[in-house]
Amino acid sequence: METATTFQFARAARLLAGEARRGGLAVPSFRCPPRLAGVNRTVRRRGSSVVVAIRLRDRPWVAVLGDLIEGIVVTNELVGAEADRVRSLLWDAVEGEVSGPLERARVA
């Protein structure tokens, strides 16, 4: 299991934010770790701003990517088919990030 690094987190957050903006979606601020102990992801709303905090330590990279994507879905209050469509688009955008650098090195 490859765990997430802050570099991977920042890179994926930028990539997903760009995709979300291109799709006309609001983009939350991402940070790590959450202030609340014992949770993997928190969402905090203050007026029109949203902060999604994600725990990286001891978590699979793909779980962190899922939290980044879900943070965008939650920020935009998407449900049903629209939420599924956006999730699919965002997963497609990070397809190369799912396996991470170690897995890509083994394949190459």
Protein Blocks (a to p, Z undefined) as FASTA:
>chain_A
ZZddfklmmmmmmmmmmmmmmnopacdddddddfbghiabdcddehjbccddddfehpaf
klmmmmmmmmmmmmnopghjllmmmmmmmmmmmmmmmnommlmmmmZZ
